[in-house]
Amino acid sequence: MQDRLFRGNIEPSIDELLNDPIAQLLRKRDRIEVDDVLVTVERAKAALRHRCRTRDCFEVVA
């Protein structure tokens, strides 16, 4: 992951971020499971999609 982090303005994937050793240690310390993070990400994406449907939105939310 280190080699491609932000190279050419490419952001790391969620899998790369979740598998990062520091992120793993922080989740362990905070007692947060990977599934908790993924559910939160999906909820945020759904909220953004809803916002884009109800307002003028120029960004694509995957």
C-alpha positions in Angstrom: 0.0 0.0 0.0 2.8 2.4 0.8 4.0 2.5 -2.8 0.6 3.7 -4.2 -0.7 5.9 -1.4 -1.8 9.1 -3.0 0.4 8.6 -6.1 -1.2 10.4 -8.9 -3.9 11.6 -6.6 -5.2 8.0 -6.3 -6.8 7.3 -2.9 -6.3 3.9 -1.2 -9.2 1.5 -1.3 -11.3 0.9 1.7 -9.7 -2.6 1.9 -6.2 -1.1 1.9 -7.2 1.3 4.7 -8.8 -1.4 6.8 -5.8 -3.7 6.4 -3.3 -1.0 7.4 -1.5 -2.2 10.5 -2.1 1.1 12.3 -5.8 1.2 11.5 -6.0 -2.4 12.8 -4.4 -1.4 16.1 -6.7 1.6 16.4 -9.8 -0.5 15.8 -8.6 -3.1 18.3 -7.9 -0.4 20.9 -11.4 1.1 20.3 -13.1 -2.3 20.0 -14.4 -1.5 16.6 -15.0 -4.4 14.1 -14.4 -4.2 10.4 -18.1 -4.8 9.9 -18.9 -1.7 12.0 -16.8 0.4 9.7 -18.3 -1.1 6.5 -21.8 -0.5 7.8 -21.0 3.1 8.6 -19.5 3.6 5.1 -22.6 2.1 3.4 -24.9 4.3 5.5 -22.9 7.4 4.5 -23.0 6.4 0.8 -26.8 5.9 1.1 -27.2 9.3 2.7 -25.2 10.9 -0.1 -27.2 9.1 -2.8 -30.4 10.3 -1.1 -29.0 13.9 -0.9 -28.1 13.8 -4.6 -31.6 12.6 -5.5 -33.2 15.4 -3.6 -30.9 18.3 -4.5 -28.7 19.3 -7.4 -25.7 17.1 -7.0 -22.8 17.0 -9.4 -20.7 14.3 -7.8 -21.1 10.6 -8.4 -21.4 8.5 -5.3 -20.5 4.8 -6.0 
